[in-house]
C-alpha cells in the first residue's frame, strides 16, 4: 500500500508497520455534505424498499421469499471473494447429495454457512440482541466454523496484521492494509457505539457507513467481506427498517465488483464519502427492484402450482407439498414425508407423483433415493 495514494482528505491515519504502513479509519460519523443527487437517490431507494416489503408481505410463508433471495446472495457474496459455486450444487448438498470432488464440497459448504449465519443473526435480533462485539463474533463463528477458513480462529478478533491483495503480497505491495491488531477492538467498539445511537443519517445511509467501516477495520482473519455484506440486511432488521430479511446487495456488488472495491478504497484514500454512499444507494435501489421481481414470480408460481395441485388431486397432501417443494427446490419422498408431519412414504410419493404430472416437479434422472426438482422455480427465481 502506497502512502502517496492517501490525500489530506483521507478520513483516517497511516501508521508504520514492518514493511510499509497500515490505515486506521477515523471514528464515525464522517464529515460530508449532503447533495441533491444523494437526496434523490435516497428517496428512490426508500421507495423501492417500501414496494419490495409490500410485495413480500403478500406471501404468507416467509421462507418462500427468503430462501431464493438469500441463496442467490450467498452464492454471489462468495463469488466476490473468488469462490465460484453453482446454485444447483449448493441446493443438492443441502439435501446431503455431496459432490465427489472435495473442493466442490468445501466451496458449497461456505455458501451454506453464509445462509446459516444469516439465520443465526436473524434469530438473535428477534431475541432482542443488539449489535455488539459479542453479536459480531457469534456471526463470524457461524460463518466460518467448519469451512476452509475454520482454522482462522472462528469468532475471535484478529491478533495479526493482514494485507488485502494477491496471495504472497506484503504490506508494501498490497492493495490495502487494514489497522494493526491493537487498533481493532477500539475501532470496532467505536463502530458499534455509532450504530447503536445513530439518528442523523437514517438506516439506509447508516448501513452504507457501517459497511465501509467494518470492511476497513477488517476485524477477523477471514470472512470479513462476507460478514460485512451479511450485516446489511441484519442492521436493517435490527433497526426496524425491514420486518424480514428480504434485501441483499451482493449480486449488485458482484456485478459491479471493480466499482465496489474502488469506491470503498476511495473513501480511505480521498475521503470520497459521497461517491461511496451514492453507489451504495444505487445498489440498494437496484437490489430492491430485482428482489421485488423475484417475489412477484414466487407469488405467481405459488398460486399457479396450488391451482394445478388442487385440480389434479382431491386430497390436501399435494397442496401441502407445494410449499415444501418451493422452499427446498430438490426433494425426496422420505424427506417430504418427514416435513409434512410424519406422513408415510407412500403418501408423500403419491403427492410428488401428482406434482410431477402437473409439471411442478420432475424426477432427476439416475438419482437414488429418487430426487425431484422444481426446475421452473429454480430457473425463474434462483437464477439470473
Order of alpha helices (4+ residues) and beta strands (2+ residues): beta-beta-alpha-alpha-alpha-alpha-alpha-alpha-alpha-alpha-alpha-alpha-alpha-alpha-beta-alpha-alpha-beta-beta
